Amino acid sequence: MGEKKVVIIGAGASGLMAAVTAARNGALVTVLEHMESAGKKLLLTGSGKCNFTNRLLLRGSGRIKEHYHGDPDLAASVIERFDAEDCIRFFRELGVESVNRSYPYDDGIYVYPASMESRSILRALLSECERLSVSFVYNCHISSVNESSDGRWGIHTDLGTFDADSLIFAVGSNAAPRTGSDSSIYPVIKSLGHGFMPFLPALCGLRPEAGALDELKGVRAEAIVGLHVYSDNDMMLYQSRGEVQLSSEGISGVCVMDLSGHASLSLKRGYDTILSLRFLPWLSDEELKAYVKRQYESHPDGPLDLLSGSLPLRLSEYIMRRSGSMEQTAELLRDLRFRIKKTADFEHSQAAGGGIPAHEIDSSTMGSKLKKGIYFCGEMVDVDGCCGGYNLQYAWSSGYVAGMAAAVI
């Protein structure tokens, strides 16, 4: 029969992993990319430092699902087949040593290339592709895909037609469209019979009502963040903790970004969406009240800088301007609320929820349940993770599983 021909659409993280895996398993691999180069979004990951996995994502740990939205079961299934240790070993074999970083309020162990440059990861992948004779075709735009009578696939593009025994879609979502993730291929995927859940911004900032943050521009403070979602007959609460950043653009910080996917879905459904901030989170409620009482007793007139010993001055002044009493001051510190009107747009989102429904995909192969020889990987499937290397690990794992299946099944 000869070498199996695998075509991969998309040269991002999951597509490159799929290419390496398929080629290592004997396939003749061609990667079609509509941008002028590979890995544009990968280069931006972690502010260019590339937090490429997290050591919490270990097979058998029982903790994988807690870091994913959309379909956590699918995420766990593929990561069990290629986990964080496999990923670290994979890149070490390509010459990329790793370093671990830990951060407050998070028990995760963030893993970076020792160079602290995302280019190290991209170069390693492209060098391995070159060694394995993977072909790349850039500035290539797909117009249609059709199945031949013998079960093979024809991929029709503005640069000609490419034939394949197996076809892997690794085209990303709408997040960071300047890097090529613009969902332009989705009409082609829909023509194959697959459903599509509209993308929603995730890992992004949140925008309250106009003017709500005018007095708080530039404030950074530690807080417990609560996202209160009020549906017709229920209230759901999602929580996180970390440094909150307030600006004219909205409310952000890793702890806020980790809740933003829930906010996107809530706003789409028309639910009331409230963000609460609980400052001085290391104090219990009783300790917080006692702290405020001591401050008032020391400063009976309640000056605007009453809380400046523990909070940024601008935040202290903001809270005191809204306080008519010691009790109100304590309550604002415990539960300062903002009504969320929208999220940041896709241009300012690191990930997106939505995409191909997970129930249309065999998680053991990332293969389509509707069309034999079609596979999906990466963010285009309805899986998105928290900040901390979780999205990239899912990309590596799903690319690995799809590449393996496309080459050998």
C-alpha positions in Angstrom: 0.0 0.0 0.0 2.9 2.4 0.6 3.1 5.3 3.0 -0.1 6.6 4.4 -0.8 10.2 3.3 -1.9 12.5 6.1 -2.8 16.1 5.5 -3.1 18.5 8.5 -4.9 21.8 8.2 -3.3 24.3 10.6 0.3 24.8 11.8 -0.4 25.8 15.4 0.6 23.8 18.5 -1.8 20.9 18.0 -1.2 20.7 14.3 2.6 20.6 14.7 2.3 17.9 17.4 0.0 15.9 15.1 2.5 16.3 12.2 5.4 15.0 14.3 3.4 12.1 15.7 2.0 11.0 12.3 5.4 11.3 10.6 7.1 9.3 13.4 4.6 6.6 12.8 5.4 6.3 9.1 3.0 8.6 7.4 3.8 11.0 4.6 2.6 14.3 6.1 1.7 17.6 4.5 0.7 20.7 6.6 -1.5 23.4 5.0 -1.4 26.8 6.7 -3.3 29.9 5.6 -0.8 32.2 7.3 2.7 32.9 6.0 4.4 30.9 8.8 3.8 28.4 11.5 3.1 28.8 15.2 2.1 32.5 15.4 -0.2 32.0 18.4 2.3 29.7 20.0 4.9 32.5 20.0 2.6 34.7 22.0 1.9 32.1 24.7 2.8 33.2 28.2 3.8 36.6 27.1 6.4 35.0 24.8 7.7 32.8 27.6 5.5 29.7 26.7 4.1 28.1 29.8 3.8 24.8 27.8 2.3 22.5 30.4 1.5 22.1 34.1 2.8 19.2 36.3 -0.7 18.8 37.8 -1.8 17.2 34.5 -0.7 13.6 35.3 -2.5 10.4 34.2 -4.2 8.8 37.1 -4.1 12.0 39.3 -7.8 12.5 39.1 -7.3 16.2 38.8 -7.3 16.8 35.1 -11.0 17.6 34.7 -11.0 20.4 37.2 -8.9 22.6 34.9 -11.1 22.4 31.8 -14.5 23.8 30.6 -16.6 22.7 27.8 -16.1 18.9 27.8 -13.7 18.1 30.6 -14.1 14.3 30.0 -12.7 14.6 26.5 -9.8 16.7 27.8 -9.1 14.1 30.5 -9.3 11.3 27.9 -6.6 12.7 25.6 -4.3 13.9 28.4 -4.4 10.4 30.0 -2.8 9.2 26.7 -0.1 11.9 26.6 0.3 13.7 30.0 2.5 16.5 31.3 5.5 14.1 32.0 5.2 12.8 28.4 5.2 16.3 27.1 8.2 17.4 29.2 10.1 14.2 28.0 9.0 14.9 24.4 10.5 18.4 24.3 13.6 17.3 26.3 14.3 14.8 23.6 14.1 17.6 21.1 16.7 19.6 23.1 14.4 21.8 25.1 15.1 21.7 28.9 12.3 22.9 31.2 12.1 24.9 34.4 9.2 24.9 36.9 7.6 28.0 38.4 5.0 28.2 41.2 2.8 31.1 42.0 0.7 32.2 45.0 -2.9 31.1 45.3 -2.4 28.2 42.9 -1.0 24.7 43.6 -0.1 24.2 40.0 3.5 23.8 38.8 3.9 25.8 35.7 6.5 24.5 33.2 8.5 26.7 30.8 11.4 26.2 28.4 14.6 26.9 30.3 15.3 29.7 27.8 12.0 31.3 28.8 11.3 31.9 25.1 8.5 30.4 23.1 10.7 30.4 20.1 12.6 27.4 21.7 9.4 25.3 21.5 8.5 26.3 18.0 12.1 25.8 16.7 12.2 22.4 18.2 8.9 21.3 16.6 9.9 22.7 13.2 13.3 21.1 13.3 11.8 17.8 14.1 9.3 18.2 11.2 12.2 19.0 8.9 14.0 15.8 10.1 10.9 13.8 9.4 10.4 15.3 5.9 7.1 16.9 6.8 6.0 19.3 4.0 4.6 22.7 4.7 2.4 24.8 2.3 1.9 28.4 3.5 -0.6 31.0 2.4 -2.9 28.2 1.4 -6.6 28.7 1.6 -9.0 25.7 1.5 -12.2 26.1 -0.5 -13.7 22.6 -0.1 -13.1 19.0 1.0 -14.7 16.0 -0.6 -14.6 12.2 -0.1 -13.7 10.0 -3.1 -15.4 6.6 -3.8 -12.4 4.8 -2.4 -12.7 6.6 1.0 -9.8 9.0 0.4 -10.0 12.8 0.8 -9.5 15.6 -1.7 -8.6 19.0 -0.2 -9.2 21.8 -2.7 -7.2 25.0 -2.2 -6.1 28.1 -4.1 -2.8 26.3 -4.6 -4.2 23.1 -6.0 -5.7 19.9 -4.7 -4.1 17.7 -2.1 -5.0 14.0 -1.7 -5.0 12.3 1.7 -5.9 9.0 3.3 -6.5 10.9 6.6 -7.3 14.5 7.2 -6.6 16.3 10.5 -8.3 19.7 11.2 -6.2 21.7 13.7 -7.4 25.2 12.9 -8.0 26.8 16.3 -10.8 29.0 17.4 -11.7 32.8 17.1 -9.3 33.8 19.9 -6.4 36.1 18.8 -7.5 36.3 15.2 -4.4 38.2 14.2 -2.5 34.9 14.6 -4.7 33.1 12.0 -7.4 31.7 14.3 -10.4 33.2 12.5 -12.7 30.2 12.0 -12.6 30.7 8.2 -12.5 27.0 7.6 -15.6 26.2 9.6 -18.0 26.3 6.6 -15.9 23.5 5.1 -16.3 21.5 8.3 -20.0 22.1 8.5 -20.3 20.8 4.9 -19.0 17.4 6.2 -22.1 17.2 8.5 -20.5 18.4 11.8 -22.3 20.7 14.2 -20.7 23.8 15.5 -21.2 25.6 18.8 -20.5 29.4 18.4 -17.3 30.5 19.9 -17.3 32.6 23.0 -14.3 34.5 24.5 -12.4 32.8 27.3 -9.3 33.7 29.3 -10.0 37.4 28.9 -10.9 40.5 31.0 -14.5 41.5 32.0 -16.1 44.8 31.3 -18.5 46.4 33.9 -21.0 49.2 33.3 -19.6 52.3 31.7 -17.7 54.5 34.1 -17.7 51.9 36.9 -13.9 51.8 37.1 -13.1 55.5 36.4 -11.9 56.0 39.9 -9.9 52.7 40.1 -7.7 52.9 37.0 -4.3 51.3 37.7 -5.3 49.6 40.9 -3.9 46.1 41.6 -4.9 44.2 44.7 -5.2 40.7 46.0 -8.8 39.5 46.2 -11.1 36.5 46.2 -13.2 36.9 43.1 -16.7 35.6 42.8 -18.7 35.4 39.6 -22.5 35.3 40.5 -24.7 34.1 37.7 -28.4 34.6 38.2 -30.6 32.5 35.9 -34.4 32.4 36.0 -34.6 30.2 39.0 -31.1 29.7 40.3 -27.8 31.3 41.3 -24.4 29.9 40.4 -21.2 31.0 42.1 -17.7 30.5 40.6 -14.7 31.6 42.6 -11.0 32.2 42.2 -8.2 34.1 44.1 -5.3 36.2 43.0 -4.2 39.6 42.0 -7.0 41.7 40.4 -6.1 44.4 37.9 -8.5 47.3 37.4 -8.3 49.7 34.4 -10.4 51.7 32.0 -10.5 48.6 29.9 -12.1 46.4 32.6 -11.3 43.9 35.3 -8.6 41.4 34.6 -5.8 39.3 36.2 -5.4 35.5 36.0 -8.0 34.9 38.7 -10.6 36.9 36.6 -9.6 35.3 33.3 -10.2 31.8 34.7 -13.8 32.8 35.3 -14.4 34.6 32.1 -15.6 31.6 30.1 -18.5 31.2 32.6 -19.2 35.0 32.2 -19.3 34.7 28.4 -21.9 31.9 28.5 -23.9 33.7 31.2 -24.1 36.9 29.2 -25.0 35.0 26.0 -27.9 33.5 27.8 -29.0 36.9 29.1 -28.4 36.2 32.7 -27.5 38.8 35.3 -23.7 38.5 35.8 -22.1 40.0 38.9 -18.5 40.1 39.8 -17.7 40.4 43.5 -14.3 41.3 45.0 -13.4 40.3 48.6 -10.3 42.3 49.6 -7.8 41.4 52.3 -8.6 37.7 51.7 -6.1 36.5 54.3 -8.4 37.8 57.0 -11.6 36.0 58.2 -14.8 37.9 58.3 -14.4 38.5 62.0 -10.8 39.6 61.6 -11.8 42.0 58.8 -14.4 43.6 61.0 -11.9 43.9 63.8 -9.4 45.5 61.5 -11.9 48.1 60.2 -13.0 48.8 63.8 -9.4 49.5 64.9 -8.9 51.9 62.0 -12.1 53.8 62.8 -11.1 54.0 66.5 -7.7 55.4 65.5 -9.2 57.8 63.0 -12.7 58.8 64.2 -13.3 61.1 61.3 -12.8 58.3 58.8 -10.4 59.9 56.4 -10.2 58.7 52.8 -6.9 57.0 53.4 -8.2 55.1 56.3 -7.4 51.7 54.7 -4.2 52.7 52.9 -2.1 50.7 55.3 -3.5 47.5 53.6 -4.9 48.6 50.3 -3.7 50.8 47.4 -4.5 54.4 48.2 -6.8 54.8 45.2 -8.8 51.8 46.3 -8.9 53.0 50.0 -10.3 56.4 48.8 -12.9 54.7 46.5 -14.2 52.5 49.3 -14.3 55.3 51.9 -16.2 57.7 49.6 -18.9 55.0 49.4 -18.9 54.3 53.2 -21.3 56.0 55.5 -20.3 53.9 58.5 -17.8 51.4 59.9 -20.3 48.6 59.0 -20.5 49.7 55.3 -16.7 49.9 55.1 -16.4 46.3 56.2 -19.1 45.2 53.8 -17.5 46.9 50.8 -14.2 45.3 51.7 -16.0 41.9 52.0 -18.2 42.2 48.9 -17.5 45.0 46.4 -19.7 44.2 43.4 -19.7 45.2 39.7 -22.4 44.2 37.2 -20.7 42.7 34.1 -22.0 43.9 30.8 -19.6 42.1 28.4 -16.3 40.3 28.1 -13.2 41.5 26.2 -13.4 40.7 22.5 -11.7 37.8 20.7 -8.7 40.0 19.8 -8.0 40.3 23.6 -8.8 36.7 24.5 -6.3 33.9 24.9 -8.8 31.1 24.3 -12.4 30.4 23.4 -15.2 28.1 24.4 -17.4 26.4 21.8 -16.5 24.7 18.5 -17.0 21.1 17.4 -19.3 19.3 19.9 -17.3 16.7 21.8 -20.1 14.1 21.4 -19.3 14.1 17.6 -15.7 13.0 18.3 -14.2 9.7 19.4 -12.0 10.8 22.3 -9.8 7.7 22.0 -8.7 8.8 18.5 -10.0 12.4 18.1 -11.7 10.9 15.0 -15.0 12.1 13.6 -17.9 9.8 14.5 -19.6 11.0 11.3 -16.8 10.7 8.7 -14.1 8.0 8.7 -10.6 9.4 8.1 -11.4 12.9 9.5 -9.8 14.0 12.8 -9.9 17.1 15.0 -7.5 18.5 17.6 -6.8 21.6 19.6 -9.0 24.5 20.4 -11.5 23.9 17.6 -13.1 21.3 19.8 -15.4 22.4 22.6 -12.6 22.3 25.3 -10.9 25.2 26.9 -8.7 25.3 30.0 -7.6 27.6 32.8 -4.5 29.8 32.7 -1.3 27.9 33.6 -0.3 25.7 30.7 -3.6 23.8 30.5 -4.6 24.8 27.1 -1.2 24.0 25.5 -1.1 20.6 27.2 -4.6 19.8 25.8 -3.2 21.0 22.3 -0.2 18.7 22.6 -2.3 15.7 23.9 -5.1 16.0 21.3 -2.5 16.5 18.5 -0.6 13.5 19.6 -3.8 11.3 19.7 -5.1 12.6 16.4 -1.6 12.2 14.7 -1.2 8.7 16.0 -4.7 7.5 14.9 -4.4 9.2 11.5 -1.2 7.4 10.8 -2.0 3.9 11.9 -5.8 3.4 11.7 
